[in-house]
Amino acid sequence: MAKDTPYDQNAPRMSGKDIFNSLCDCAPDIICTLDRTGSFTYVNPAWEKILGHTPEEVLNRNFVDFVRPEDRPRFKSLYSQIREEKKNLIDIDGILTAKNGKNIHFAVSGAPRFGPDGRLAGMVTQLHDITGRIETEQELKRQKAYAEELLESAPEGIAILDPDDTVIRINKEFTRIFGYAQQEAVGRKINELIVPDSLTGEGRELSQRAMAGGRFDYETRRVNKNGEEVDVSIIANPVWMDGELIGIYGVYRNISERKKAEEDLKSSEKHYRTVLEAAPDPVMVCDSEHRTTYVNPAFTRVFGWSREECCSEEQISFIPPQHEKSHLEMIQKLRERKSFSGMETKRYTKNGIMVDVSISGAVFEDKKNNPEGCILTLQDITERKMKEEELRYVAYYDQLTNLPNRKSFYMFLERMMNKPLRRSSSESWGVMLLDLDRFKEVNDILGHEIGDRLIKAVSRRLAGCIGKSDELFRLGGDEFTIITKNLEAVNQLAGAIHWKLTEPFKIMEHEIHSSASIGISVFPQDGRDAETLVKNADMAMYSAKETKSGYSFFTADMNRTARERMQMEKDLKTALDKDQIILHYQPIVNSRGEVKGAEALVRWQHPELGLIPPSKFISLAEETGDIVDIGKWVLQTACTRAVKWHKAGRTDFYVSVNLSPRQFREENLVDLVRTVI
């Protein structure tokens, strides 16, 4: 909104064309006019900013000259349709080629202008750059395809269930194990689908077990589509969101061959040995002193040691020192004659390579029921672990900066808050919320590639500022958070970050000057839950942005200010309907002291706060979008008043009306002004 001062009394009155050009010069989107053949008659400065061509390179050329060759027939056909059928509006997406050869996606909207003879006279068109949105959609598609490939290529059967144990999704291996196609399984209870009638009472549903004990694994039997029972090992992982169970991730491995091998060993060692020789997984047989007496060919294939090396007096040692504890736990279970399965650990190969394995073990007895030894099956799960790690990385880390993401931040925050509080001051810690200033300008002017490079450069500088006990996260966009345990140095840290980010960034051929606003909240003084802490840090950050102080700590006054702002925002929504918005008219006087016109100045007559000037509510109206309706009302009211003055004999009397920059983003602004006038 302009200041409450009259225009220069000597300034010439603007024509409709001058007003149109002035409006278009400030518009961030491309605005252009075409003649009836589709050739340009006007382009605003946004064309050169976005596509690189000067007006001289565009004017009198046809619109389709700048469209990708494969899209030109579509646009020619559309223009012919407008000309022949007098179509009123267009609203389509298209791709234009910039001067540097880069393709840029636009949302193209426009309206035709028809002459008195009803023929098409030309077209007014607006082009909004949607390249960022298109690239984001493509990236989401790539990530979805990547996750889909990981799921479908998994070597185990996978079923994803909702909290009621209803199947949402299965993969190809699940279909191979149990015979059900995707459309046959989805929507059915997993127990009704694959649990044999004889085992329906074996335990609680997966969701109940997950809520009671978290991740769990066990071996059991399931039935396939043909009614045949299948031995399986099941690993079920609960999926939580905000403390609520939203699903179960079930992993099924067909262990029928292994189970059969174990059963055959008990009945016939010879037959069992034959089976073991063909078993796909490594198998070790040990005596009661846990000395190796047999390994199958799969063991040699995976770990490299031959049967002779394993069974010699000098036993091989392939247990990494850091996993010795889990090995002793397995030995203890075997001594207690307890079978186990799915114990995940690591083992060395002969070449010193560490392999992820899942170990199952069982004791076998002699005829007098004395323990004679044990059999261990080692499944190589390296590939599965790699895929799990890839999925975990996609879920918990930002792909651009490799920093922990929003989900990781809130999980870490919850862990910090769940620690027991003591009186020691060291139990207090701070949340720093950081937002880059003017980042959107970099994206809009220099493009998303430069914006991404800037974000990566900022993340590196932030990492160089924080201490060993601090944790850095990227929430998304241009927002970062830091959890700092060193409150004594939080001022120095915030100041160091602020000054470090004001140093210019050299990105490609550009020198970018940036800065940041930082809001700080402290646990537990400023909140004992994640939502309150982040909300208060956010308020402090906006305070720092408004005061340009670099950083700000949360104070109780900010809550009061926020509440007042919310109340004013609420009141503003109904101010027009309640006739609280009024106009004052400030005279415009020429050099001879004659009043030649007036400037319309908007005021808000609040029932409790009195007369509120525009400096107090216009910026709020622009943020909420209410300025659009207020602007329409001001324009209509001012023009109505001008008509009354004209009818009273002052036909040369004019009224000037201020427009908000927010109104220039409205597609129908020109039509609105024309209609009101």
LINVENGI-V749617 format. One record per helix or strand of 3 or more residues. SS is the DSSP state (alpha for helix, beta for strand). FROM is the first residue (numbers start at 1). LEN is the number of residues. If there is no record, write none. Layout:
<<SS & FROM & LEN> <SS & FROM & LEN>>
This chain:
<<alpha & 16 & 11> <beta & 30 & 6> <beta & 39 & 5> <alpha & 46 & 6> <alpha & 55 & 4> <alpha & 63 & 4> <alpha & 69 & 17> <beta & 89 & 9> <beta & 103 & 12> <beta & 120 & 10> <alpha & 131 & 22> <beta & 157 & 5> <beta & 166 & 5> <alpha & 172 & 7> <alpha & 182 & 4> <alpha & 190 & 5> <alpha & 197 & 3> <alpha & 206 & 8> <beta & 216 & 8> <beta & 229 & 13> <beta & 244 & 11> <alpha & 256 & 12> <alpha & 269 & 10> <beta & 282 & 6> <beta & 292 & 4> <alpha & 297 & 7> <alpha & 307 & 5> <alpha & 321 & 15> <beta & 340 & 9> <beta & 354 & 12> <beta & 371 & 10> <alpha & 382 & 15> <alpha & 406 & 12> <alpha & 425 & 3> <beta & 429 & 8> <alpha & 439 & 8> <alpha & 448 & 18> <beta & 471 & 6> <beta & 479 & 6> <alpha & 487 & 16> <beta & 505 & 3> <beta & 510 & 3> <beta & 516 & 8> <alpha & 530 & 18> <beta & 551 & 3> <alpha & 556 & 20> <beta & 581 & 9> <beta & 595 & 12> <beta & 610 & 3> <alpha & 614 & 11> <alpha & 626 & 22> <beta & 654 & 4> <alpha & 661 & 5> <alpha & 669 & 8>>
